[in-house]
Amino acid sequence: MKRLLLVGLFVAGLLWALVSFKGLAAQGTYNSIILDFREDIGAAQIESQVKSFAQQFGATPQFNSEFSQGDHVFVVKGDRGLLNALRHSPLTKFTEIIEPNYEYQALLVPNDPDYGKQWNLRSINVEPAWDSTRGSGSVVAVIDTGITKVSDLEITTFVEGYDFVNDRYEATDDNGHGTHVAGTIAQSTNNERGVAGIAHGASLMPLKVLSAGGGGTVADIAEAIKYAADHNAHIINMSLGGGGESRLLQEAIDYAHSKGVLIIAAAGNEGQNAVSYPARYRHVVGVAALDPAGSKTPYSNYGAGIDIAAPGGLKNGDDPAGGILQNTINPDVPGEDVYVAFEGTSMAAPHVAGVAALVRASGITDPDQIEQVLKQSAIPVTDDALNHYGAGKLDAAAAVKLAEKGQITFRDFFNWLRDNGYLNPRFWIDGGVTALLPKIAMVLGSYIFAWFLRNYFPFGWSWPLSMGLVAGSAGIFPLKGCYLFDLPQMPFRVMGSSLPELGSAVQGTTLLNPIFASVLIPFVLILLFLGHARWKWFAVGTALGVAACLGVRAAIAPDLMWLGNGAIARAFLGVNAVMCFALASLAAKPEVRHL
């Protein structure tokens, strides 16, 4: 029964963790801890506790502000290790709250001064998506005219790329097109400069295949695709295209797809029912362009090969308001960068690449699944006989929400284990309600009691007896203690607690509950199993284990609810320890039959 109970509790906790996983993922970060002392404690006693804290932990709690003094709210620098130590310390008797001082952030509306001109980002509903992710961990390869690290890309992360036009590793831009495209994907954002980018937490990989004049060959493009796949790119953006099918290019695309890379390409700007290559190839997401009103643009290609539509811009003459505004180089003035509005399907494709980076950062890593998320979350257009819109209009917030819905990947679960301390070896030897060394003393004490009792009432050692000794004295004692509000961890706390500590485990405190920390549970078990030849010894072992546990607690930590930690508590624990030993002696006494 004990094993079944423990297994059941563990499975229930694990299922709870999986079902509640997205809640766990939002636990937050902190580097300080809140200590809220009880209102009925005087200033002198609080000052004494603060001094004792400083001596023990090497840090001094301070009032959070001048307004905190009346509420006795202190803050102290510390991490999860200190938090766990405090929750298992005597300080819990003097405080109402010991909890992380979580750091909250303003929901992002970028402070980039020209963000207001980026109608395109608001049209794809990107701001709610930023509340969940900024694309961190995603690598987007931009196969284009290269990328120059202009002033508004100063805090954007780059990984090494290659210039296939000039055969060198420095893939800088001499045209302006590639840098502009890169800005839509990952322009440095919230840096009080210029404009914003969609996945500004992602990394950019510059791959130059187009010359200063904007032209390039299929051979260079195919090599760039394979380079990206072989150098850990997750997404490829190709704001380029043309006519003529190439087996070499299709093979490179298939190769990258087989390595888990999502490929996105512009549909072309001829306004024809003929999507350009490489957008027409299988395993490529073809992107059509929308104007500021969300309608199809007159220049965007359409028809077979269009998978989704995104903002490409439509300017009215020289008025830049309808274009896609980003920071790029001034090709006419070396070393100068400018903010300029472009239009075209070349501008539409990086919107999809940026949102794909957000989706990938939300836990979807398979390229086909990312594409499905992008399409399923798109805003559909019903009147689209000629396929101008594909699955619909790109919606960043809906894509991220769909990506997060019900997704529990191994990486996410690994991160959850790490963030909750399960991967730290110290976690597993923290010892339940009481620390490791006292637990070992309790187990040894229970075996000493059993050996002593065996001298008077000979009996054989058995698994039920040993199970009772361990369960009564220490539980599965290496397992760490947890708290009631961490329900997924509850099985670990219960298994790491002895029978006298179960009341403490459920209530999330270091104080023993006298109802559990007494002869009561051993008495009930012996009543139940006394007539059973085998399980009687489990009850005897439990009584001896509880006796050892109560004896050790009486000596080192007599903290009892309602009874304090003084002489009364020690007497209560000591008397009940003696009663448990006496009960075990009576139960172990051989039955005498009269003939």
Steps between C-alpha positions, in 0.01 A plus 500: 500500500781740590669450165173537311421818690841652425485404132148640476605828657799527268293433187232745613761768556666438165165518320421823681835639389433411138142629498601820676819543306438842348429636845832361614679657210388844622641475850716809451850610592631657818823582681356603835261357758211657694481450878170617648522477880190436709308805615495383865882500526663804652772708339766374746425136415506572127834678538634197687384267224653723232837496681482124541417469130801709404730286712365174361462586132747783450240745367298766680130547423397861442161672500367508146431872542417750770137396462579135581579553867140490616440171318838351601586419138871434439691411184829309484719410203490127429420220258304174506752335732456769766122493452487126568728537803277773644186294450658223706641729769363612839431838339166359382372536856543877486383571146172497313655490152831376360484519123693605187509871424410442136604750235214613278549695179295746305324331211706604201409801296840592354654837582651520152401852389380401151311191612178694446574503126518120486138432414614161372595367846169601651314353203642155578402542869854457628481680835301226683746244360787694662338445839592131459818495293747717313643211295798422721681183394388513137759551224374654176722482191445792260601392150520833323745782423669456837444683828691800630478561872349848478432710810155350561640148491757576769350277770368232264684168526687375193649160422767440241387501138666499160529708185450261205538781248852594608592172676574641845354477849420870535151518347438875511238673289588719200144544377273571799236238425632226732553732796146636461357146492706405807362802685141382456599168653719615790562875509638601841188588699420703809838672467363855463619505140319487167260212449420151629533143371265205538729236659755736652620228738596272211846472340576593138723304263607716200542303176584713198398354163393819320743760373485877539275504193255257665568195281628155593527143374315182586831331587582760765148491641507118525834511677371763741197285584723202580737723699211623713377144561850381592565793735195469724264748340137433590327723245608626157360814341542550128363832379610418148372306204474451128392268224638163408485181704825362641556146625810617687296756691222252574752249635653767724154590630416134565832460682435799725145382571630155596725670755208682662524839328190699407543684166305814410511685167342799328235435236630755248394847389368454147130505594454172312331170563843340511694482827877537465757238587608405768159582660336245267712206619369245746615556861501877443244741651404741221401848622277752322492871587225707667451876499437714814126425476567125508401452136698335223751725329495551122861389464490174699498173312220260590361155423657159559791524741358773727482366856436816702482880462683766703561877483711598200404864481354727233634853467321789338767647278788627709297497823670240721200460737365188332834323476689273740737719701832352622861605551747414223813624327513792261660336195590842360687617812742240645476468877165679528179331606149626437139424589317429179163353402499220239213308348478154345457133578864522612366700795211258561712184533708618802179569692421129473860407585487718811173350622637152424790583733251597772310174446820297519602676820160399640593132476406383149819383328388282209488711178176342378335566835617862499352543153173345617487736798556800272224389266246388759538824695475724192191716450313326217370684193192328360476689170828389350430306183844567351695428822640844573513426875575130538393389849430863588660805655789453741405539870797491739303493827273218382800302375685523832184419695437194283865395537477520878167320525558153636862480390720304741832424335793319654695826502219673691475216752879497539491876567222451754704235681805730498310810611339315791831360620444134415825483299707633789652206695447696824126481438497126555689507833315783668310266720124562503369688803818431697852517355699199383718424804209496751314274258790255499506513880129418506544196275798373697308556822206296374730206416671527840158485668412194292830329587445578870143367490615182324712410801185470708250372246687306228365557150635484146589799285255548212413750229179613676701575815764693306238693308330594823828612658581732208146629448458579867840656551583692185288418195704488179726742678736624223211664316465873542212678672249702302205731569127467459482773235751301293249220444702320233777458759268374776581129446869570558424675827269224622747225407779695668310517829466251783156418641535760778586761236208437266290771662784745447542388139138565412491837676834616357669583829794383711280476810390148594130438537451333843222279361747336262806534724361267764424137575166532316599373151708202628212410735250496213734294279560243771126469561449438127785253444553326834316191380689481172810282518700701244376861517503499877876554466445803278293650783769409755770652279289814458463538876877465547568742215263760643664455841843574345366797305330656801807438717732676254255788453468538878878536519571732206181667370200480734287739291135414553186678390312642799770381743803704389857373525568504872482252784134417437570403138806294597299319767215429258734354239701303757194348666351400166834349391500282814135407439581398140785276620276346765227441242750327271618283793146389576427421136830308457443294812436140394147377545471242782251220439355301795442134435 
